[in-house]
Amino acid sequence: MSEKLILRMSSQTNNAVPWLVWSNQTNQVIVSGELDNHAELASLAQYAQGRQVTVLVNSADVRLYRHTMATKPSRQIIKALPFMLEDELAQDIDSLFFAIESTGFDKESGQHWINLAILDKSLMRHWTELWQQAGLTVKQVLPEVLCLPYEAKEDSELVTTAQVANGWLFRTGPWQGEFVEGDWLAVYIRQFQERDEADAPLAIHHYSPLPDEISAQLVDCDGVTLNAQSPELAMLMLAQGAQTSKWNLLQGEFAPKKAVSKQWMMWRPAAALFALVLIIEFVTMLTSWHRADTQLAVAKQALVEQYQSAFPKEKVRVALLKRQLTRKVADATGGTQVSSGGFLTLMTRIAPVLKQYKNITSESYRYDGKRGELRLSASAPSFQQFEQFKVGLERLGLQVQQGAVSNEGERVSGSLSIKEAS
C-alpha cells in the first residue's frame, strides 16, 4: 500500500490522539488531525479504508531492554527469557508481554545480546480491543521513540530529542529511549550535566526548540554539544521514521491475522463443502480401485450368465459381448446397424436429456428400424415442461415430431417421434 494511516496512542484513554495519512510515493501528508480521546477512534475508520494502519505508542508504556548472556540465544532460551528476567522486573511476568526485536554478539564484551520490548499484557489487549471496536485493522505497532532519527557514532555519544504532546522523547541509543513529561525535563537533563570528564563527547540533536532554562544548563556542560536541527512537526517526523522500521510490536498472540476478503468469507462454506465432496469422491475411487479386480470378475460372470439365459444356444465371448448384444438389438429392431442410427445410438443420444428432465416419465419406447425412428410415449407435469423436453431433444440435432398431447388429471401425456436429422 502506498498510503498509511499513522496515529499515536498511550495508556491514558483521555489523552489526545494525533493522526495523519502519509503517502510513501510523494513523501507528503495527505490529511491530518487530532482526536480528543480514544472514544473517537471510530471516526478514523474512513481513513483506514485501503490503507495500512500503523500505531505509535507512548514510549512511557513500553520498556526497551537489552539482555546480555554468555551463550547464543537459542529458541529454548528465548522462550524461557521472561523467567530469567523475573528478578529484574517489578511486575509479575505472567502479566507482561515480551516482544523480540533482534539478537547479536558484542565483540568488545564477548557477550551475546537480545533486544526486548516489554509492556503490560492487559494494556496490549485493551488497545487491540479498542482498534477492533473502532473498525481499524492495525498491521504495525511501534514505540514512538524508535521513530526518532538516530545514527550511532564510534567516537561520541548521540542523543536525539523532540517535543511530543505534553513531554519530550529522548533516544539515547539504537535500542534505548524514553518519554519524559515536561514537568520532569529538568530532572532528566541532570544526568547530562553530571557526566565525567572521561566520558565520550555527547551531542544532543534537538528537533524542537529546548526551553531557555534547559539550554542554559546544557551549554555550560563540558563535553556536551547542542545541535539544533530543522524543526519539524512531531507526528510528521515520527511518521517518516516509522517508514524505515520493519519491526513490529505485534507478535505472538497479538500478531496481525491475514486479511480475509468478504467474498472469500461468503464462498468459504461452499468451498469447504466442495473440498469435502472431492475427498469423499477420491476415497470412493480409491476403494473402487482396490476392489476393481474382484468386481470385474463378478461382472463378467454375471454378463455371461445373463447372455446365456437369453441365448442358451450361443457361445459367449466376453471380449465381443457388446458387439453381440448390438447385433441382437439391430436384428430385433429391423436389422438396422447401430452405426447408421439404430436404436442404441438414439437411446445413447437422448440419455442426457432424459437425465436432465427427471420430471418427465417415459412410458414406452418403440423403434421402427426401416424408418430409423424412435417413438417415445411420455408424460409431464405440464404442457410447458413437455414442450421444454421436446426442445431439449431438438438441441441434440435430432428431428422431433410431436404427436397428440392430452391432459390426464394432473399430468400431460403425449408422444414424440425421434430420428436422426437428414
Secondary structure by P-SEA (a helix, b strand, c coil): ccbbbbbbbcccccbbbbcbbbbcccccccccccccccccccccccccccbbbbbbcccccbbbbbbbccccccaaaaaacccccccccccccccbbbbbccccccccccbbbbbbbbccaaaaaaaaaaaaaaccccccccccccccbbbbbccbbbbbbbbcccbbbbbcccccccccccccccccccccccccccccbbbbbbcccccaaaaaaaaacccbbbbbcccccaaaaaaaaaaacccccccccccccccccaaaaaaaaaaaaaaaaaaaaaaaaaaaaaaaaaaaaaaaaaaaaaaaaacccbbbbccaaaaaaaaaaaaaccccccccccaaaaaaaaaaaaaaacccccccccccccccbbbbbbccccaaaaaaaaaaaaaacbbbbbcbbbbccccccbbbbbbccc
